[in-house]
Amino acid sequence: MYDTDAEGELHAASLTLSPDPNLIRAKELLAAMTPEEKVGQLFLARFPAQDAAARAAQYALGGYILFARDFEHETPERILSKINEVQQAQKLGMLIGVDEEGGTVNRVSRFAQFRQTPFASPQAVYAAGGFDGITADAAEKCAFLSALGINLNFAPVCDVSTSRADFMYPRAFGLPAEETAAYVRAVVRENERCGMTSVLKHFPGYGDTADTHTGIARDSRPYETFENSDLLPFRAGVAEGADMVLVAHTIVESMDETRPASISPEVHAVLRAELGERVVVITDDLVMQGLRDFIGDSDAAVAAVEAGNDLLCSSDFETQVPAVLRALRDGTLTEARIDRSVLRILRLKLEKGILQ
């Protein structure tokens, strides 16, 4: 497997990013930031029902994720206005994300005031139109989300699932690894063309694992299965230019027998070795039951940073931001460790035009 150091990074690995204007600018911004601003940038927080702009500024948040409840009783005009307001409140720009996969997971298009019909599942789109249909669907999603001020879509689903009995099957492409990799390439290619941030999920792949929304899920498959199948779509997506990878809360026994992937330095070592140092790594939501059954919310946030995540998807940011700050101040986390992640986040924002 891969060796890791105390901070969950590969031995002798550093942020080996080739010099470019965005990297230079990101370093300039980083040098002027306070510890509070740096820690805030690590959080993609659940969009608050009230005072979203004020909280974005107060915590220097890296971004917000919106769920169905945030759209249900709103209009496109009001959503765009709210997002513009939070963008203006946060000087470092905001990643604004949703899960708009198509099919069973549509946070926005499920509501008729936003779209006449919800986006279809990847399986249905492919059955109707092949890869041309997949490309057209991705382009339509990009235009749809961008018009609302959303710059990040938690898609495509990279999990290789071919059995209807699998928890992830309805959301997956539903075909073997090579075909799933081709699907991922098509979606990421179109997202990159449109300027939408792609998130490859759920590393290192669910397979036939249970749902981590409801409790701890263990994956006992051999490492060779991941090497030869599950990792292929993730490699394909990053090669095509995907910006982010989301790590699941499954306990992947062939990589780490004791900890969920999201807080496992060993799993993150595999991720970096397979997908490189440039990609921004984000957790699945830190309040999902599959993680809460293992670790408390405050400890989870610190453990996620220690493991190597760059962004923390958090529905409990008002507890978890202070927890990470305390860990930085008491030496549990180092500023150098925080800086590595913030540099990746700032560079991504600059590349996407979210930050100037």
C-alpha positions as CSV (number, residue, x, y, z in Angstrom):
1,M,0.0,0.0,0.0
2,Y,1.1,3.6,0.5
3,D,3.0,5.1,3.5
4,T,1.8,8.2,5.1
5,D,3.3,10.7,7.5
6,A,1.7,12.1,10.7
7,E,-0.5,14.5,8.6
8,G,-1.9,11.9,6.2
9,E,0.3,13.0,3.3
10,L,2.5,10.8,1.1
11,H,6.1,10.7,2.2
12,A,8.2,13.2,0.3
13,A,5.0,14.5,-1.4
14,S,4.4,18.2,-1.5
15,L,2.0,20.5,-3.4
16,T,3.9,20.2,-6.6
17,L,1.9,22.6,-8.7
18,S,3.5,24.1,-11.8
19,P,3.9,27.9,-11.6
20,D,1.0,29.8,-13.2
21,P,-0.7,33.1,-12.6
22,N,-3.5,31.5,-10.6
23,L,-1.0,29.8,-8.3
24,I,1.0,33.0,-7.9
25,R,-2.2,34.9,-7.0
26,A,-3.3,32.1,-4.6
27,K,0.0,32.3,-2.7
28,E,-0.4,36.1,-2.5
29,L,-3.9,35.8,-1.1
30,L,-2.8,33.0,1.3
31,A,0.0,35.1,2.7
32,A,-2.4,37.9,3.7
33,M,-5.0,35.6,5.4
34,T,-5.6,35.3,9.1
35,P,-5.8,31.8,10.8
36,E,-9.6,32.3,11.1
37,E,-9.9,33.0,7.4
38,K,-7.8,30.0,6.5
39,V,-9.9,27.7,8.6
40,G,-13.2,29.1,7.3
41,Q,-12.1,28.4,3.7
42,L,-12.0,24.7,4.6
43,F,-15.7,24.6,5.0
44,L,-18.5,24.0,2.5
45,A,-21.3,24.6,4.9
46,R,-25.0,23.8,4.7
47,F,-26.9,26.9,3.5
48,P,-28.5,28.5,6.6
49,A,-32.2,29.2,6.6
50,Q,-31.4,32.7,7.9
51,D,-28.5,35.2,7.8
52,A,-26.6,33.3,5.1
53,A,-24.6,36.3,4.0
54,A,-23.7,37.4,7.5
55,R,-22.6,33.9,8.5
56,A,-20.5,33.6,5.4
57,A,-18.6,36.7,6.3
58,Q,-18.4,35.9,10.0
59,Y,-16.9,32.5,9.5
60,A,-15.0,33.3,6.2
61,L,-16.6,30.2,4.7
62,G,-15.3,28.6,1.6
63,G,-18.7,27.9,0.3
64,Y,-22.3,26.7,0.8
65,I,-24.1,23.6,-0.3
66,L,-27.9,23.9,-0.9
67,F,-30.4,21.1,-0.5
68,A,-34.0,20.6,-1.6
69,R,-35.4,22.5,1.3
70,D,-33.6,25.6,0.1
71,F,-35.4,25.6,-3.3
72,E,-38.9,24.2,-2.4
73,H,-40.6,27.5,-1.6
74,E,-38.3,29.7,-3.6
75,T,-38.2,31.1,-7.1
76,P,-35.2,31.2,-9.5
77,E,-35.0,35.0,-9.1
78,R,-34.9,34.8,-5.3
79,I,-32.3,32.0,-5.3
80,L,-30.0,34.0,-7.6
81,S,-30.5,37.1,-5.4
82,K,-29.6,35.1,-2.2
83,I,-26.5,33.6,-3.9
84,N,-25.4,37.0,-5.2
85,E,-25.8,38.4,-1.7
86,V,-23.5,35.8,-0.1
87,Q,-20.9,36.2,-2.9
88,Q,-20.8,39.9,-2.2
89,A,-20.4,39.3,1.6
90,Q,-17.4,37.0,1.3
91,K,-14.3,38.7,-0.1
92,L,-12.7,35.3,-1.0
93,G,-15.6,34.2,-3.1
94,M,-17.9,31.3,-2.5
95,L,-18.2,27.8,-3.9
96,I,-22.0,27.3,-4.3
97,G,-22.8,23.6,-4.7
98,V,-25.8,21.3,-5.1
99,D,-26.4,17.6,-5.8
100,E,-28.0,17.6,-9.3
101,E,-27.2,14.1,-10.4
102,G,-30.4,13.4,-12.3
103,G,-32.9,10.7,-11.4
104,T,-33.3,10.1,-7.7
105,V,-31.1,12.9,-6.6
106,N,-32.3,16.3,-8.0
107,R,-32.1,19.1,-5.4
108,V,-33.4,21.8,-7.8
109,S,-35.1,20.4,-10.9
110,R,-37.5,18.4,-8.9
111,F,-39.5,21.6,-8.3
112,A,-41.7,22.8,-11.2
113,Q,-40.9,26.5,-10.6
114,F,-37.3,25.7,-11.6
115,R,-37.8,23.2,-14.4
116,Q,-40.8,21.7,-16.1
117,T,-39.4,18.2,-15.7
118,P,-36.7,16.9,-13.4
119,F,-33.4,15.8,-15.0
120,A,-33.4,12.1,-15.8
121,S,-31.0,9.6,-14.3
122,P,-27.8,8.9,-16.2
123,Q,-29.0,5.4,-17.0
124,A,-32.2,6.8,-18.6
125,V,-30.3,9.5,-20.5
126,Y,-27.9,7.0,-21.9
127,A,-30.6,4.5,-22.8
128,A,-32.4,7.3,-24.8
129,G,-29.4,9.0,-26.4
130,G,-26.1,7.3,-25.8
131,F,-23.1,9.4,-25.0
132,D,-24.4,12.2,-27.2
133,G,-27.3,12.3,-24.8
134,I,-25.0,12.3,-21.8
135,T,-23.1,15.3,-23.2
136,A,-26.2,17.2,-24.0
137,D,-27.7,16.5,-20.6
138,A,-24.5,17.7,-18.9
139,A,-24.5,20.9,-20.9
140,E,-28.1,21.6,-20.0
141,K,-27.4,21.0,-16.3
142,C,-24.5,23.4,-16.5
143,A,-26.6,26.2,-18.1
144,F,-29.5,25.5,-15.6
145,L,-27.3,25.7,-12.5
146,S,-25.1,28.6,-13.7
147,A,-28.2,30.7,-14.3
148,L,-29.0,30.3,-10.6
149,G,-25.5,31.3,-9.5
150,I,-24.4,27.7,-8.7
151,N,-20.8,27.0,-9.7
152,L,-20.3,23.4,-8.3
153,N,-22.3,20.3,-9.0
154,F,-21.7,17.2,-6.9
155,A,-21.6,15.0,-9.9
156,P,-20.8,12.7,-11.7
157,V,-21.4,9.6,-9.6
158,C,-18.3,7.4,-10.3
159,D,-19.4,4.4,-8.3
160,V,-19.3,1.2,-10.4
161,S,-22.6,-0.6,-9.7
162,T,-24.2,-3.2,-12.1
163,S,-26.6,-4.9,-9.7
164,R,-30.1,-3.6,-9.0
165,A,-29.7,-4.8,-5.4
166,D,-26.9,-2.3,-4.7
167,F,-27.8,0.8,-2.7
168,M,-26.0,3.0,-5.2
169,Y,-27.3,1.4,-8.4
170,P,-30.2,3.9,-9.1
171,R,-27.7,6.8,-9.0
172,A,-24.8,5.1,-10.8
173,F,-24.3,4.7,-14.5
174,G,-25.2,1.0,-14.1
175,L,-22.5,-0.4,-16.4
176,P,-19.0,-1.9,-15.7
177,A,-15.9,0.2,-14.9
178,E,-14.8,0.9,-18.5
179,E,-18.2,2.2,-19.5
180,T,-18.6,4.1,-16.3
181,A,-15.2,5.7,-16.9
182,A,-16.4,6.8,-20.4
183,Y,-19.5,8.3,-18.9
184,V,-17.5,10.2,-16.3
185,R,-15.1,11.5,-19.0
186,A,-18.1,12.8,-21.0
187,V,-19.7,14.6,-18.1
188,V,-16.4,16.2,-16.8
189,R,-15.4,17.3,-20.3
190,E,-18.7,19.2,-20.7
191,N,-18.5,20.6,-17.2
192,E,-15.1,21.9,-17.9
193,R,-16.2,23.4,-21.2
194,C,-19.1,25.2,-19.4
195,G,-17.0,26.3,-16.4
196,M,-18.9,24.1,-13.9
197,T,-16.9,22.6,-11.0
198,S,-17.1,18.7,-11.1
199,V,-17.1,16.6,-8.0
200,L,-16.2,12.9,-8.5
201,K,-17.9,10.7,-5.9
202,H,-17.8,8.6,-3.8
203,F,-14.1,7.7,-3.5
204,P,-12.9,4.9,-3.4
205,G,-16.3,3.6,-4.7
206,Y,-19.4,2.2,-3.0
207,G,-19.7,-1.0,-5.0
208,D,-22.3,-3.1,-3.1
209,T,-21.8,-1.4,0.2
210,A,-24.7,-0.3,2.4
211,D,-26.0,3.3,2.8
212,T,-23.8,5.4,5.1
213,H,-26.6,7.9,5.6
214,T,-28.1,5.4,8.0
215,G,-25.1,3.9,9.8
216,I,-21.6,2.5,9.6
217,A,-21.0,0.6,6.4
218,R,-18.0,-1.8,5.8
219,D,-16.5,-2.8,2.5
220,S,-14.6,-6.1,2.7
221,R,-13.7,-6.4,-1.0
222,P,-10.0,-7.0,-1.8
223,Y,-7.8,-4.1,-2.9
224,E,-7.4,-5.6,-6.3
225,T,-11.1,-4.9,-7.0
226,F,-10.6,-1.2,-6.4
227,E,-7.4,-1.2,-8.4
228,N,-9.0,-3.0,-11.4
229,S,-12.5,-1.6,-11.3
230,D,-13.7,1.1,-8.8
231,L,-10.8,3.5,-9.3
232,L,-11.0,3.6,-13.1
233,P,-13.8,6.2,-13.3
234,F,-12.0,8.4,-10.8
235,R,-8.7,8.2,-12.8
236,A,-10.7,9.0,-16.0
237,G,-12.4,12.0,-14.4
238,V,-9.2,13.6,-13.1
239,A,-7.4,13.0,-16.4
240,E,-10.3,14.9,-18.1
241,G,-9.8,17.8,-15.7
242,A,-12.2,17.2,-12.8
243,D,-11.5,19.7,-10.0
244,M,-12.7,17.8,-6.9
245,V,-13.1,14.3,-5.4
246,L,-15.6,13.5,-2.6
247,V,-14.6,10.8,-0.1
248,A,-17.2,8.4,1.3
249,H,-17.7,7.4,4.9
250,T,-17.4,3.7,4.2
251,I,-14.8,1.6,6.1
252,V,-12.7,0.1,3.3
253,E,-11.0,-2.8,5.0
254,S,-8.4,-3.3,2.3
255,M,-7.1,0.2,2.9
256,D,-7.9,0.9,6.6
257,E,-9.7,-1.7,8.7
258,T,-10.6,0.7,11.5
259,R,-11.6,4.2,10.2
260,P,-14.1,5.5,7.7
261,A,-12.5,6.5,4.4
262,S,-13.3,10.2,5.0
263,I,-11.1,10.3,8.1
264,S,-8.5,7.7,7.1
265,P,-4.9,8.9,6.3
266,E,-4.4,5.6,4.5
267,V,-7.3,6.1,2.2
268,H,-6.2,9.6,1.4
269,A,-2.7,8.4,0.7
270,V,-4.2,6.0,-1.9
271,L,-6.2,8.9,-3.3
272,R,-3.3,11.2,-3.7
273,A,-1.1,8.5,-5.3
274,E,-3.9,7.6,-7.7
275,L,-5.3,11.1,-8.5
276,G,-2.5,13.5,-7.8
277,E,-1.8,16.5,-5.6
278,R,-3.7,19.1,-7.5
279,V,-7.3,17.8,-7.0
280,V,-9.3,19.3,-4.2
281,V,-10.6,16.6,-1.8
282,I,-13.9,17.0,0.0
283,T,-15.7,14.9,2.6
284,D,-19.2,13.7,2.4
285,D,-21.4,15.5,4.9
286,L,-19.7,15.2,8.3
287,V,-23.1,14.7,10.1
288,M,-24.1,11.6,8.2
289,Q,-24.9,8.7,10.5
290,G,-22.3,6.5,9.1
291,L,-19.7,8.9,10.5
292,R,-21.6,10.0,13.6
293,D,-21.8,6.4,14.8
294,F,-18.0,6.4,14.7
295,I,-17.0,9.8,16.0
296,G,-18.5,13.1,17.3
297,D,-19.0,16.1,15.2
298,S,-16.2,18.3,16.5
299,D,-13.7,15.4,16.5
300,A,-14.8,14.5,13.0
301,A,-13.9,17.8,11.6
302,V,-10.4,17.8,13.1
303,A,-9.9,14.1,12.0
304,A,-11.0,15.0,8.5
305,V,-8.3,17.7,8.2
306,E,-5.7,15.4,9.8
307,A,-6.5,12.7,7.2
308,G,-5.9,15.0,4.3
309,N,-9.2,16.5,3.2
310,D,-9.1,20.0,1.8
311,L,-12.8,20.9,2.2
312,L,-15.3,19.7,4.8
313,C,-18.9,19.4,3.9
314,S,-20.6,20.4,7.1
315,S,-24.2,20.8,8.2
316,D,-22.8,21.7,11.7
317,F,-20.2,24.4,10.7
318,E,-20.9,26.6,13.7
319,T,-19.6,23.7,15.9
320,Q,-16.9,22.4,13.6
321,V,-15.2,25.7,12.5
322,P,-14.4,26.5,16.1
323,A,-13.2,22.9,16.7
324,V,-10.7,23.2,13.8
325,L,-9.6,26.6,15.1
326,R,-8.9,25.1,18.5
327,A,-7.0,22.3,17.0
328,L,-4.8,24.7,15.1
329,R,-4.2,26.8,18.2
330,D,-3.3,23.9,20.4
331,G,-1.0,22.4,17.9
332,T,-3.1,19.3,16.9
333,L,-3.1,20.8,13.4
334,T,-0.3,22.8,11.9
335,E,-0.6,26.0,9.9
336,A,1.4,24.3,7.1
337,R,-1.2,21.5,6.9
338,I,-4.0,24.1,6.7
339,D,-2.1,26.2,4.1
340,R,-1.8,23.2,1.7
341,S,-5.5,22.8,1.5
342,V,-6.3,26.5,1.4
343,L,-3.9,27.0,-1.5
344,R,-5.7,24.3,-3.5
345,I,-9.1,25.9,-2.7
346,L,-8.0,29.4,-3.7
347,R,-6.4,28.2,-6.9
348,L,-9.6,26.4,-7.8
349,K,-11.7,29.5,-7.2
350,L,-9.3,31.6,-9.3
351,E,-9.4,29.0,-12.1
352,K,-13.2,29.1,-12.1
353,G,-13.5,32.9,-11.9
354,I,-15.1,32.8,-8.5
355,L,-12.3,34.8,-7.1
356,Q,-10.2,37.5,-8.7
